[in-house]
Amino acid sequence: MDSETNNKSQIAYIFPGQGSQSVGMGKKLYDNFSIAREVFEEANDALSFSLSKMCFEGTSGDLALTANTQPAILTTSVAAFRVMESEGAPMPAFVAGHSLGEYSGLVAANSISFSNAVKTVRKRGTYMQEAVAVGAGAMAAILGLDLKTVEDVCTEVAENTICSPANINSPSQIVIAGSAEAVERACELAKQRGAKRAIKLNVSAPFHCALMYPAQERLAEDLKGINFQDLRFPIIENVSARANAKGARVRDALTEQVSSPVRWLESIENLILERVDTFVEVGAGKVLSGLVKQINRDVRCLNVEDMESLKNSLASFAD
């Protein structure tokens, strides 16, 4: 990216991934905007079951299953984006999504149809769940250690298994993934090396590590059947942390993403170098806004997930 050619402040839309789900997400937008209802109804048709009912009336256990989580978060994010667009919110200079959120960003950028995206992430979630036996893998958040130290810890504990950084979220938050035994050892060693906390995560699979290769191979076959268009605004890829606007590159980026770490810290730093000073989290929750503030407290963070946050963000844009 060439920051020298860009002297004007910019807006980036950021889209959440797994961990942002909650029962009732998207319902207020669904109840108040026909365009949001259309998105949920398109998801229902594409998946041949009522995703909207699961989101609004289901249980947290239903939504925790990654095959359900992924289409639910995608649908909520796209509904929120379409509402923003219909209400005249300024369109972003860039988009970025955390893991699954990359698909939401690609829908917003008109690279992939929503119907194709929601069907693909449903299968993506199934493949990820089936790649590793339940209980064989794990993830943990390491707080208060730099990336080099976390990488060293993972290398030391691996012992012919898998353990590696999975989500490089901020200078002080790195999520690791791998075999359950190795992650357990890594948590103990990280605390010995000075980590403030090492927290095992309640996830259904060890995402973004080499244990996901079987899921990556299965997803690659599905992605071959999708025609990705050039993007109307660039997306910051998870795998490279760099901007891409070419449809021809998207398939490889989404394939590699499954077993590669999410380079979120570097992605946000690169957006700030592009003079992005406003980040809008589009969809359920404010997890990414919190991470952005850990990276740089001087930028502005907004979010859109319901009527109140929509109103506040639209008012902020008008200032």
ZASEKOL-470870 format. One record per residue: x, y, z of N, C-alpha, C, CB in turn; residue in one letter; residue number from 1. Coordinates in steps of 0.2 Angstrom, whole numbers, plus 2048, in hexadecimal, padded with zeros to 3 digits. Glycine has a CB too. Layout:
BEGIN
 n.px n.py n.pz ca.px ca.py ca.pz c.px c.py c.pz cb.px cb.py cb.pz type seq
    X    Y    Z     X     Y     Z    X    Y    Z     X     Y     Z    A NUM
...
This chain:
BEGIN
 n.px n.py n.pz ca.px ca.py ca.pz c.px c.py c.pz cb.px cb.py cb.pz type seq
  804  7FA  800   800   800   800  804  806  800   7FB   800   806    M   1
  802  80B  7FD   806   811   7FC  803  817  800   807   813   7F5    D   2
  806  818  806   803   81D   80A  805  824  808   805   81C   811    S   3
  80A  825  804   80C   82C   802  807  82F  7FE   813   82C   7FF    E   4
  803  82B  7FA   7FF   82E   7F5  7F8  830  7F8   7FE   829   7EF    T   5
  7F7  82F  7FF   7F1   82F   802  7F1  834  808   7EE   828   804    N   6
  7EF  83A  807   7F0   83F   80D  7E9  840  810   7F3   845   80A    N   7
  7E4  83D  80E   7DD   83E   811  7DB  839  816   7D8   83F   80B    K   8
  7D8  83B  81B   7D6   836   820  7D1  831  81D   7D3   839   826    S   9
  7D1  82B  81F   7CD   825   81C  7C9  822  821   7D1   821   818    Q  10
  7C4  81E  81F   7BF   81A   823  7C0  813  821   7B8   81C   822    I  11
  7C1  80E  825   7C1   807   824  7BB  804  828   7C8   804   826    A  12
  7B8  7FF  824   7B3   7FB   828  7B6  7F4  829   7AD   7FA   823    Y  13
  7B5  7F2  830   7B8   7EC   832  7B3  7E7  834   7BD   7ED   838    I  14
  7B3  7E1  832   7AE   7DC   833  7B0  7D6  838   7AC   7D9   82C    F  15
  7AC  7D5  83D   7AE   7D0   842  7AE  7C9  840   7AA   7D1   848    P  16
  7B1  7C5  844   7B1   7BD   842  7AF  7BA  848   7B8   7BB   841    G  17
  7B0  7B3  849   7AE   7AF   84E  7AF  7B2  855   7B1   7A8   84D    Q  18
  7AB  7B1  85A   7AC   7B4   860  7A7  7BA  861   7B3   7B6   861    G  19
  7A4  7BD  85C   7A0   7C3   85C  798  7C1  85D   7A1   7C7   857    S  20
  797  7BA  85D   790   7B8   85C  78C  7B9  863   78F   7B1   859    Q  21
  786  7BA  862   781   7BA   868  77A  7B9  866   782   7C1   86C    S  22
  776  7B6  869   76F   7B5   868  76C  7BC  867   76B   7B1   86D    V  23
  768  7BD  862   765   7C3   861  768  7C8  85C   763   7C7   867    G  24
  76F  7C6  85A   772   7CB   856  76F  7CC  84F   77A   7C8   855    M  25
  76F  7D3  84D   76C   7D5   847  764  7D6  847   76D   7D0   842    G  26
  761  7D4  84D   75A   7D4   84D  757  7DB  84D   757   7D1   853    K  27
  75A  7E0  850   757   7E7   850  758  7E9  849   75B   7EB   855    K  28
  75D  7E8  845   75E   7EA   83E  758  7E7  83A   765   7E9   83C    L  29
  758  7E0  83B   753   7DC   837  74C  7DF  838   753   7D5   83A    Y  30
  74A  7E1  83F   743   7E3   840  742  7EA  83D   742   7E4   848    D  31
  747  7EE  83C   746   7F5   83A  748  7F7  833   74A   7F9   83E    N  32
  74B  7F2  82F   74E   7F4   828  74C  7EE  824   755   7F5   828    F  33
  748  7EF  81E   747   7EA   81A  74D  7E7  816   742   7EC   814    S  34
  752  7EB  815   758   7E9   812  75C  7E4  817   75D   7EF   810    I  35
  75B  7E5  81D   75E   7E0   822  75A  7D9  822   75F   7E3   829    A  36
  754  7DA  821   750   7D4   821  751  7D0  81A   748   7D6   821    R  37
  752  7D3  815   754   7D0   80F  75A  7CC  80F   755   7D5   809    E  38
  75F  7CF  813   766   7CB   814  765  7C5  818   76B   7D0   817    V  39
  761  7C5  81D   760   7BF   821  75C  7BA  81D   75C   7C1   828    F  40
  757  7BC  819   753   7B8   815  757  7B5  810   74D   7BC   812    E  41
  75B  7B8  80D   760   7B5   808  764  7B0  80B   764   7BB   805    E  42
  766  7B1  811   76A   7AC   814  766  7A6  816   76D   7AF   81B    A  43
  760  7A7  818   75B   7A1   819  75A  79D  813   754   7A4   81C    N  44
  759  7A0  80D   758   79D   807  75F  799  805   756   7A2   802    D  45
  764  79C  806   76B   79A   803  76D  793  807   770   79F   804    A  46
  76B  794  80E   76D   78E   812  768  789  813   76F   791   819    L  47
  762  78A  811   75C   786   811  75A  784  819   75E   77F   80E    S  48
  75B  789  81D   758   789   824  758  790  826   75D   784   829    F  49
  754  791  82C   753   798   82E  759  79A  833   74D   798   832    S  50
  75E  79D  830   764   7A0   833  761  7A6  838   769   7A2   82E    L  51
  75C  7A9  835   75A   7AF   839  757  7AD  83F   755   7B3   835    S  52
  753  7A7  83F   750   7A5   845  755  7A2  84A   74B   79F   844    K  53
  75B  79F  848   760   79D   84C  763  7A3  84F   765   799   848    M  54
  764  7A9  84B   768   7AF   84E  763  7B2  853   769   7B4   848    C  55
  75D  7B2  852   758   7B6   856  755  7B2  85C   753   7B9   852    F  56
  754  7AC  85B   751   7A8   860  754  7A2  862   74A   7A6   85D    E  57
  75A  7A0  85F   75E   79A   861  762  79B  867   763   799   85B    G  58
  766  796  869   769   795   86F  771  797  86E   769   78E   872    T  59
  774  799  873   77B   79B   872  77F  795  870   77E   79E   879    S  60
  77D  78F  872   780   789   870  77F  788  868   77D   783   874    G  61
  77A  789  866   779   789   85E  77E  78D  85B   771   78A   85C    D  62
  77E  793  85D   782   798   85A  78A  797  85B   780   79F   85C    L  63
  78B  793  860   792   792   861  795  78D  85D   793   78F   868    A  64
  791  789  859   793   784   854  796  788  84E   78E   77F   852    L  65
  79C  787  84C   79F   78B   847  79C  78B  841   7A7   789   847    T  66
  799  785  83F   795   785   839  78F  78A  839   793   77E   837    A  67
  78C  78B  83F   787   790   840  78A  797  841   782   78E   845    N  68
  78F  798  845   792   79E   847  794  7A2  840   798   79D   84B    T  69
  797  79F  83C   79A   7A2   836  795  7A6  832   79F   79E   832    Q  70
  790  7A2  82F   78B   7A5   82B  787  7AA  82F   786   7A0   828    P  71
  786  7A9  836   782   7AE   83A  785  7B5  83A   781   7AB   841    A  72
  78C  7B5  83C   790   7BB   83C  790  7BE  836   797   7BA   83F    I  73
  791  7BA  830   792   7BD   82A  78B  7C1  828   793   7B8   824    L  74
  786  7BD  829   77F   7C0   827  77E  7C7  82B   77A   7BB   829    T  75
  77F  7C7  832   77E   7CC   836  782  7D2  833   780   7CB   83D    T  76
  789  7D1  832   78D   7D6   82F  78B  7D9  829   794   7D4   82F    S  77
  789  7D5  824   786   7D7   81E  780  7DB  81E   785   7D1   819    V  78
  77B  7D9  823   775   7DD   824  777  7E4  826   771   7D9   829    A  79
  77B  7E4  82B   77D   7EB   82E  780  7EF  829   782   7EA   834    A  80
  785  7EC  824   788   7F0   81F  783  7F2  81A   78D   7EC   81B    F  81
  77E  7EE  818   779   7F0   813  774  7F6  816   774   7EA   811    R  82
  773  7F6  81D   76F   7FB   820  773  801  820   76D   7F9   827    V  83
  77A  801  821   77E   807   821  77E  80A  81A   785   805   823    M  84
  77F  806  815   77F   808   80E  778  80C  80D   780   802   80A    E  85
  772  809  80F   76C   80C   80D  76B  812  811   766   807   80F    S  86
  76E  813  817   76D   819   81B  772  81F  819   76E   817   822    E  87
  776  81D  814   77B   823   811  781  823  815   777   829   812    G  88
  783  81E  819   78A   81E   81C  78F  81F  817   78B   818   820    A  89
  795  822  818   79A   822   813  79D  81C  812   79F   827   815    P  90
  79F  81A  80C   7A2   814   80A  7A9  814  80C   7A1   812   803    M  91
  7AC  80E  80E   7B3   80E   811  7B8  80F  80B   7B4   808   815    P  92
  7BE  811  80D   7C4   810   808  7C7  809  808   7C9   815   80A    A  93
  7C6  806  80E   7C8   7FF   80F  7C3  7FB  813   7CF   7FF   812    F  94
  7C4  7F4  812   7C0   7F0   817  7C5  7EB  819   7BA   7EC   813    V  95
  7C4  7E8  81F   7C8   7E3   822  7C3  7DE  826   7CE   7E5   826    A  96
  7C4  7D8  827   7C0   7D4   82B  7C5  7CF  82E   7BB   7D0   827    G  97
  7C3  7CD  835   7C7   7C9   839  7C5  7C2  837   7C6   7CA   840    H  98
  7C9  7BE  834   7C7   7B7   832  7C1  7B6  82E   7C7   7B3   839    S  99
  7BC  7B3  831   7B5   7B3   82D  7B3  7BA  82B   7B0   7B0   832    L 100
  7B5  7BF  82E   7B3   7C6   82C  7B5  7C8  826   7B5   7CB   831    G 101
  7BB  7C5  823   7BD   7C6   81D  7B8  7C5  817   7C4   7C2   81B    E 102
  7B4  7C0  818   7AE   7BE   813  7A9  7C4  814   7AB   7B8   815    Y 103
  7A8  7C7  819   7A3   7CC   81A  7A6  7D2  816   7A2   7CE   821    S 104
  7AC  7D4  817   7B0   7D9   813  7AF  7D8  80C   7B7   7DA   815    G 105
  7B0  7D2  809   7B0   7D1   802  7A9  7D1  7FF   7B2   7C9   801    L 106
  7A4  7D0  803   79D   7D1   801  79C  7D9  801   798   7CE   806    V 107
  79E  7DC  806   79D   7E4   805  7A1  7E7  7FF   7A0   7E7   80C    A 108
  7A6  7E4  7FE   7AA   7E6   7F8  7A8  7E4  7F1   7B1   7E5   7F9    A 109
  7A2  7E0  7F1   7A0   7DD   7EB  7A4  7D8  7E7   79E   7E3   7E6    N 110
  7A8  7D5  7EB   7AD   7D0   7E8  7A9  7C9  7E8   7B3   7CF   7EC    S 111
  7A5  7C7  7ED   7A1   7C1   7ED  79A  7C2  7EF   7A5   7BC   7F2    I 112
  796  7BF  7EC   78F   7C0   7ED  78D  7BD  7F5   78A   7BC   7E9    S 113
  788  7C0  7F8   787   7BE   7FF  785  7B7  7FF   781   7C3   801    F 114
  781  7B5  7FA   77E   7AE   7FA  784  7A9  7FA   779   7AD   7F4    S 115
  789  7AA  7F5   78F   7A6   7F5  793  7A6  7FB   793   7A8   7EF    N 116
  793  7AC  7FE   797   7AD   804  794  7A9  80A   798   7B4   806    A 117
  78E  7AA  80B   78B   7A6   811  78B  79F  810   783   7A9   812    V 118
  78A  79C  80A   78A   795   809  792  793  80A   788   793   802    K 119
  796  797  808   79D   795   809  7A0  795  810   7A2   79A   805    T 120
  79E  79A  814   7A0   79A   81B  79C  795  81F   79F   7A1   81E    V 121
  796  793  81D   793   78D   820  797  787  820   78C   78C   81D    R 122
  79A  786  819   79E   780   818  7A5  781  81B   79F   77E   811    K 123
  7A7  787  81B   7AE   788   81E  7AE  786  826   7B0   790   81E    R 124
  7A8  788  829   7A7   787   830  7A7  77F  831   7A1   78A   833    G 125
  7A4  77C  82D   7A3   774   82E  7AA  771  82D   79E   771   829    T 126
  7AE  773  828   7B4   770   826  7B9  772  82C   7B7   773   820    Y 127
  7B9  778  82F   7BD   779   835  7BB  775  83B   7BD   781   836    M 128
  7B5  774  83C   7B3   770   841  7B5  768  841   7AB   770   842    Q 129
  7B5  766  83A   7B6   75F   839  7BE  75E  838   7B2   75D   833    E 130
  7C2  763  838   7C9   762   836  7CD  75F  83C   7CC   768   835    A 131
  7CA  760  842   7CD   75E   849  7C8  75B  84D   7D1   764   84C    V 132
  7CA  755  850   7C5   752   855  7C4  757  85B   7C8   74B   857    A 133
  7BE  757  85D   7BC   75B   863  7C0  759  869   7B4   75A   865    V 134
  7C3  75F  86C   7C8   75E   871  7CF  75D  870   7C6   758   875    G 135
  7D0  75C  869   7D7   75A   867  7DB  761  866   7D8   756   861    A 136
  7D8  766  865   7DB   76D   863  7D8  772  868   7D9   76F   85C    G 137
  7DC  777  869   7DA   77D   86D  7DD  783  86B   7DD   77B   874    A 138
  7DA  789  86E   7DD   790   86D  7DD  793  873   7D8   793   868    M 139
  7E2  798  874   7E3   79C   87A  7E5  7A3  878   7E8   798   87F    A 140
  7E3  7A8  87C   7E5   7AF   87B  7EA  7B0  880   7DF   7B4   87D    A 141
  7F0  7B2  87D   7F6   7B4   881  7F6  7BC  882   7FC   7B1   87E    I 142
  7F5  7BE  888   7F5   7C5   889  7FC  7C8  88C   7EF   7C7   88E    L 143
  7FE  7CD  889   804   7D0   88C  80B  7CE  88A   804   7D0   893    G 144
  80B  7CA  884   812   7C8   882  812  7CA  87A   813   7C0   882    L 145
  818  7CC  878   819   7CE   871  819  7C8  86D   81F   7D2   870    D 146
  818  7C9  866   817   7C3   861  81E  7BF  861   816   7C6   85A    L 147
  824  7C2  861   82A   7BD   861  82A  7B9  867   830   7C2   861    K 148
  828  7BB  86D   828   7B7   873  823  7B1  872   827   7BB   879    T 149
  81D  7B3  870   818   7AE   86F  81A  7A9  86A   811   7B1   86D    V 150
  81D  7AB  864   81F   7A6   85F  825  7A1  862   822   7AA   859    E 151
  829  7A4  866   82E   7A0   86A  82B  79B  86E   833   7A4   86E    D 152
  826  79D  872   822   799   877  81F  793  873   81D   79C   87B    V 153
  81C  795  86D   818   78F   869  81D  78A  867   815   793   864    C 154
  823  78D  864   828   788   861  82B  784  867   82E   78C   85E    T 155
  82C  786  86D   82F   782   872  82A  77D  875   831   787   878    E 156
  824  77E  874   81F   779   877  81C  774  872   819   77D   87B    V 157
  81D  775  86C   81A   772   867  81B  76A  867   81C   774   860    A 158
  821  768  868   823   761   869  820  75D  863   821   75F   870    E 159
  821  75E  85D   81F   75A   857  817  75B  857   821   753   858    N 160
  814  760  85A   80D   761   859  80C  768  856   809   760   860    T 161
  806  76B  856   805   771   853  804  776  859   7FF   771   84E    I 162
  807  77C  859   805   782   85D  808  788  85A   808   780   864    C 163
  804  78D  859   807   793   855  802  799  856   807   791   84D    S 164
  804  79F  855   800   7A4   855  7FA  7A4  850   804   7AB   854    P 165
  7F4  7A5  852   7EE   7A5   84D  7EB  7AB  84C   7E9   7A0   850    A 166
  7EA  7AF  851   7E8   7B6   850  7ED  7BB  853   7E1   7B7   853    N 167
  7F0  7BF  84F   7F4   7C4   852  7F0  7CB  852   7FB   7C5   84D    I 168
  7ED  7CB  858   7E7   7D0   859  7EA  7D7  85A   7E3   7CE   85E    N 169
  7EF  7D8  85F   7F1   7DE   861  7F8  7DE  864   7EC   7E2   866    S 170
  7FB  7E3  866   802   7E2   869  802  7DE  86F   805   7E9   86A    P 171
  7FC  7DE  872   7FC   7DA   879  7F7  7D4  879   7FA   7DF   87E    S 172
  7F4  7D2  873   7F0   7CD   873  7F1  7C8  86D   7E8   7CF   873    Q 173
  7F4  7C2  86E   7F5   7BD   869  7F2  7B7  86A   7FD   7BC   868    I 174
  7EE  7B4  866   7EA   7AE   867  7EE  7A9  864   7E3   7AE   864    V 175
  7EF  7A3  867   7F3   79D   865  7EE  798  863   7F9   79B   869    I 176
  7F0  793  85F   7EC   78D   85E  7F0  787  85C   7E7   78E   857    A 177
  7EE  781  85D   7F1   77B   85C  7EE  775  860   7F8   77C   85E    G 178
  7F2  770  861   7F0   76A   865  7EF  76C  86C   7F5   764   864    S 179
  7EA  769  86F   7E8   76B   876  7EE  76B  87B   7E2   767   878    A 180
  7F2  766  87A   7F7   765   87F  7FC  76A  87E   7FA   75E   87E    E 181
  7FE  76C  878   803   771   876  801  778  878   805   771   86F    A 182
  7FA  779  877   7F7   780   879  7F8  780  881   7F0   781   877    V 183
  7F6  77B  884   7F6   77B   88C  7FD  77D  88E   7F4   774   88F    E 184
  802  779  88B   809   77B   88D  80B  782  88B   80E   776   889    R 185
  809  784  886   80B   78B   884  808  790  889   808   78D   87D    A 186
  802  78F  88B   7FF   794   890  803  794  896   7F8   791   892    C 187
  806  78E  899   80A   78E   89F  811  792  89D   80B   787   8A1    E 188
  814  790  898   81A   793   896  819  79B  895   81D   790   890    L 189
  814  79D  892   813   7A4   891  812  7A8  897   80C   7A5   88D    A 190
  80F  7A5  89C   80F   7A8   8A3  815  7A9  8A6   80A   7A4   8A7    K 191
  819  7A3  8A5   820   7A4   8A8  824  7A9  8A4   824   79D   8A7    Q 192
  823  7AA  89E   827   7AF   89A  824  7B6  89B   827   7AE   893    R 193
  81F  7B7  89F   81D   7BE   8A1  816  7C0  89E   821   7C3   89E    G 194
  812  7BB  89B   80B   7BD   899  807  7BF  89F   808   7B7   895    A 195
  803  7C4  89E   7FE   7C6   8A3  7F9  7C1  8A4   7FB   7CD   8A1    K 196
  7F7  7BE  89F   7F2   7B9   89F  7F2  7B4  899   7EA   7BB   8A0    R 197
  7F0  7AE  89A   7F0   7A9   895  7E9  7A5  895   7F6   7A4   895    A 198
  7E4  7A7  891   7DD   7A5   892  7DB  7A0  88C   7D9   7AB   892    I 199
  7DA  79A  88E   7D7   795   88A  7D0  798  887   7D6   78E   88D    K 200
  7CF  797  881   7C9   79A   87D  7C4  794  87C   7CB   79D   877    L 201
  7BE  796  87D   7B8   791   87C  7B6  791  875   7B2   793   881    N 202
  7BA  78D  871   7B9   78D   86A  7B8  786  868   7BF   790   866    V 203
  7B5  785  862   7B4   77E   860  7B9  77B  85C   7AD   77E   85C    S 204
  7BF  77E  85A   7C4   77C   856  7CA  780  856   7C2   77B   84E    A 205
  7D0  77E  855   7D6   782   855  7D7  786  84E   7DC   77E   857    P 206
  7D4  78B  84E   7D4   78F   847  7DB  792  846   7CF   794   847    F 207
  7DC  793  83F   7E2   797   83D  7E9  794  83F   7E2   79E   83F    H 208
  7E9  78D  83E   7EF   78A   840  7F0  784  83B   7F0   787   847    C 209
  7F5  780  83B   7F7   77B   836  7F2  775  837   7FE   778   836    A 210
  7EE  774  83C   7E9   76F   83D  7E3  770  839   7E7   76F   845    L 211
  7E3  776  836   7DD   778   831  7DE  776  82A   7DC   77F   832    M 212
  7E4  773  829   7E6   771   822  7E0  76D  81E   7EC   76E   821    Y 213
  7DD  768  822   7D8   764   81E  7D2  769  81D   7D6   75F   823    P 214
  7D0  76E  821   7CB   772   81F  7CD  777  81A   7C9   776   826    A 215
  7D3  779  819   7D5   77D   814  7D5  77A  80D   7DC   77F   815    Q 216
  7D6  773  80D   7D6   770   807  7CF  76F  804   7DA   769   807    E 217
  7CA  76E  809   7C3   76D   807  7C0  773  805   7BF   76A   80D    R 218
  7C2  779  808   7BF   77F   806  7C2  782  800   7C1   785   80C    L 219
  7C8  780  7FE   7CC   782   7F8  7C7  77F  7F2   7D3   77F   7F7    A 220
  7C5  779  7F3   7C1   776   7ED  7BA  77A  7EC   7BF   76F   7EF    E 221
  7B7  77D  7F2   7B1   781   7F1  7B3  788  7EE   7AE   782   7F8    D 222
  7B8  78B  7F0   7BA   791   7EE  7BB  791  7E6   7C0   794   7F1    L 223
  7BE  78C  7E3   7BF   78B   7DC  7B9  78C  7D8   7C2   784   7DA    K 224
  7B3  78B  7DB   7AD   78C   7D7  7AA  793  7D8   7A8   787   7DA    G 225
  7AD  798  7DB   7AA   79E   7DC  7AE  7A3  7D8   7AB   7A0   7E4    I 226
  7AB  7A8  7D4   7AE   7AD   7D0  7AF  7B3  7D5   7AA   7AE   7CA    N 227
  7B5  7B5  7D7   7B5   7BB   7DB  7B7  7C1  7D6   7BB   7BA   7E0    F 228
  7B3  7C7  7D7   7B3   7CD   7D4  7B9  7D1  7D7   7AD   7D0   7D3    Q 229
  7BB  7D6  7D3   7C0   7DB   7D5  7BC  7DF  7DB   7C2   7E0   7D0    D 230
  7BF  7E1  7E0   7BC   7E5   7E5  7BB  7EC  7E4   7C0   7E4   7EC    L 231
  7B5  7EF  7E7   7B4   7F6   7E6  7B8  7FA  7EB   7AC   7F7   7E6    R 232
  7BA  7F7  7F0   7BF   7FA   7F5  7C3  7F5  7F7   7BB   7FE   7FA    F 233
  7CA  7F6  7F8   7CE   7F1   7FA  7CD  7EE  801   7D6   7F3   7FA    P 234
  7CF  7E7  801   7CE   7E4   808  7D5  7E2  80A   7CA   7DD   807    I 235
  7D6  7E3  811   7DD   7E1   814  7DC  7DA  815   7DE   7E6   81A    I 236
  7E0  7D6  812   7E0   7CF   813  7E3  7CC  81A   7E4   7CB   80E    E 237
  7E0  7C7  81D   7E2   7C4   823  7E9  7C1  822   7DD   7BF   825    N 238
  7EA  7BE  81C   7F1   7BA   81C  7F7  7BF  81A   7F0   7B5   816    V 239
  7F6  7C4  817   7FB   7C9   815  7FB  7CF  819   7FB   7CA   80E    S 240
  7F6  7D1  81C   7F5   7D8   81F  7F6  7DD  81A   7FA   7D9   825    A 241
  7F5  7DC  813   7F5   7E1   80E  7EF  7E2  80A   7FB   7DF   80A    R 242
  7EE  7E7  807   7E8   7E9   803  7E8  7E5  7FC   7E8   7F0   802    A 243
  7E2  7E2  7FB   7E1   7DF   7F4  7DA  7E2  7F2   7E1   7D7   7F5    N 244
  7DA  7E3  7EB   7D4   7E5   7E8  7D2  7E1  7E2   7D4   7EC   7E6    A 245
  7D7  7DB  7E1   7D6   7D7   7DB  7D2  7D1  7DD   7DD   7D5   7D8    K 246
  7CD  7CF  7D9   7C9   7C9   7DA  7CD  7C3  7D9   7C3   7C9   7D5    G 247
  7D2  7C3  7D5   7D6   7BD   7D3  7DA  7BB  7D9   7DA   7BF   7CD    A 248
  7DB  7C0  7DE   7DF   7BE   7E4  7DB  7BB  7E9   7E3   7C4   7E6    R 249
  7D5  7BC  7E9   7D1   7BB   7EF  7D0  7B3  7F1   7C9   7BD   7EE    V 250
  7D0  7AF  7EC   7CF   7A8   7ED  7D5  7A5  7F1   7CF   7A4   7E7    R 251
  7DB  7A7  7EF   7E1   7A5   7F3  7E2  7A8  7FA   7E8   7A7   7EF    D 252
  7E0  7AE  7FB   7E0   7B1   801  7DB  7AD  806   7DE   7B8   801    A 253
  7D5  7AC  804   7D0   7A8   808  7D2  7A1  809   7C9   7A8   805    L 254
  7D6  79E  805   7D8   797   806  7DE  797  80B   7DB   794   7FF    T 255
  7E3  79B  80A   7E8   79B   80E  7E6  79E  815   7EE   7A0   80C    E 256
  7E1  7A2  816   7DF   7A4   81C  7DD  79F  821   7D9   7A9   81B    Q 257
  7DA  799  81F   7D8   794   824  7DD  792  829   7D5   78E   820    V 258
  7E3  791  826   7E8   78E   82A  7EE  793  82C   7EC   788   827    S 259
  7ED  799  82A   7F2   79F   82B  7EF  7A3  831   7F3   7A3   825    S 260
  7F4  7A7  834   7F2   7AB   83A  7EF  7B1  837   7F8   7AD   83E    P 261
  7EA  7B4  83B   7E7   7BA   839  7EB  7C0  83B   7DF   7BB   83C    V 262
  7EE  7C4  837   7F3   7C9   838  7EF  7D0  839   7F8   7CA   832    R 263
  7EB  7D0  83F   7E7   7D6   840  7EB  7DC  842   7E1   7D4   845    W 264
  7EF  7DB  846   7F3   7E1   849  7F7  7E4  843   7F9   7DE   84E    L 265
  7FA  7E0  83E   7FD   7E3   839  7F8  7E6  834   801   7DE   835    E 266
  7F2  7E3  833   7ED   7E6   82F  7EB  7ED  831   7E7   7E1   82E    S 267
  7EA  7EE  837   7E8   7F4   83A  7ED  7F9  839   7E5   7F4   841    I 268
  7F3  7F7  83B   7F9   7FC   83A  7FA  7FE  833   7FF   7F8   83C    E 269
  7F9  7FA  82E   7F9   7FC   827  7F3  800  825   7F9   7F5   823    N 270
  7ED  7FF  828   7E8   804   826  7E9  80B  829   7E1   801   829    L 271
  7EC  80B  82F   7EE   811   832  7F3  815  82E   7F0   811   839    I 272
  7F8  811  82B   7FD   814   826  7F9  817  820   802   80F   824    L 273
  7F4  814  81E   7F0   817   819  7EB  81D  81B   7EC   811   816    E 274
  7ED  81F  821   7E9   825   823  7E2  823  825   7E9   82B   81F    R 275
  7E0  81D  826   7DA   81B   829  7DA  81E  831   7D8   814   829    V 276
  7D5  822  832   7D4   824   839  7CD  823  83C   7D5   82C   839    D 277
  7C9  820  838   7C2   81D   83B  7C1  816  839   7BD   822   838    T 278
  7C0  812  83E   7BE   80B   83D  7B7  80A  83F   7C3   806   841    F 279
  7B3  807  83A   7AC   805   83C  7AC  7FE  83C   7A8   808   837    V 280
  7AA  7FB  842   7A9   7F4   843  7A2  7F2  841   7AA   7F1   84A    E 281
  7A1  7EE  83C   79A   7ED   839  798  7E6  83A   79A   7EE   831    V 282
  793  7E5  83F   790   7DF   841  790  7DE  848   795   7D9   83E    G 283
  790  7D8  84B   78F   7D7   852  795  7D8  856   78D   7CF   853    A 284
  794  7DC  85B   799   7DD   860  79E  7E3  85F   79D   7D7   861    G 285
  7A3  7E4  863   7A8   7E9   863  7AF  7E6  864   7A6   7EF   867    K 286
  7B0  7E0  863   7B6   7DD   865  7BC  7E0  861   7B6   7D5   863    V 287
  7BB  7E1  85A   7C0   7E3   856  7C1  7EB  858   7BE   7E3   84F    L 288
  7BC  7EE  85A   7BD   7F5   85C  7C2  7F6  862   7B7   7F9   85E    S 289
  7C1  7F1  866   7C6   7F1   86C  7CD  7EF  86A   7C3   7EB   871    G 290
  7CE  7EB  865   7D4   7E9   863  7D8  7EF  85F   7D4   7E3   85E    L 291
  7D4  7F2  85B   7D6   7F8   858  7D9  7FD  85D   7D1   7FB   853    V 292
  7D5  7FE  862   7D7   803   867  7DD  801  86B   7D1   804   86C    K 293
  7DE  7FA  86C   7E5   7F8   86E  7EB  7FA  86A   7E4   7F0   870    Q 294
  7E9  7FA  863   7EF   7FB   85F  7F0  802  85E   7ED   7F8   858    I 295
  7EB  806  85E   7EC   80E   85D  7E6  811  860   7ED   810   856    N 296
  7E7  815  866   7E2   818   86A  7DF  81F  866   7E4   819   871    R 297
  7E3  821  861   7E1   827   85E  7DC  827  859   7E8   82B   85C    D 298
  7DB  821  857   7D6   820   851  7CF  820  854   7D7   81A   84D    V 299
  7CA  822  850   7C3   821   852  7C0  81B  850   7BF   827   84F    R 300
  7BC  818  855   7B9   811   853  7B1  812  854   7BB   80C   858    C 301
  7AE  810  84F   7A6   810   84F  7A4  809  84E   7A3   815   84A    L 302
  79E  808  850   79B   801   84E  794  801  84C   79C   7FC   854    N 303
  791  7FD  848   78A   7FC   846  788  7F5  847   789   7FE   83F    V 304
  784  7F4  84C   781   7ED   84D  779  7ED  84F   785   7EA   852    E 305
  777  7F3  850   770   7F4   852  76E  7FB  851   76E   7F2   85A    D 306
  768  7FD  853   765   804   851  769  809  854   75E   804   853    M 307
  76B  808  85B   76E   80E   85E  775  80F  85C   76F   80C   866    E 308
  779  809  85A   780   80A   858  77F  80D  851   783   804   858    S 309
  77A  80B  84D   77A   80E   846  778  815  846   774   80B   842    L 310
  774  818  84B   772   81F   84B  779  823  84E   76D   820   850    K 311
  77C  820  852   782   823   855  787  824  850   785   820   85B    N 312
  788  81F  84C   78E   81F   846  78C  823  841   78F   818   844    S 313
  785  823  83F   783   828   83A  784  82F  83C   77C   827   838    L 314
  783  831  842   784   837   845  78B  839  845   781   838   84C    A 315
  78F  834  847   796   836   847  799  837  840   79A   830   84A    S 316
  797  833  83B   799   835   834  797  83C  832   796   830   82F    F 317
  792  83E  834   78F   845   832  793  84B  836   788   846   834    A 318
  797  849  83B   79A   84E   83F  7A0  851  83A   79D   84C   845    D 319
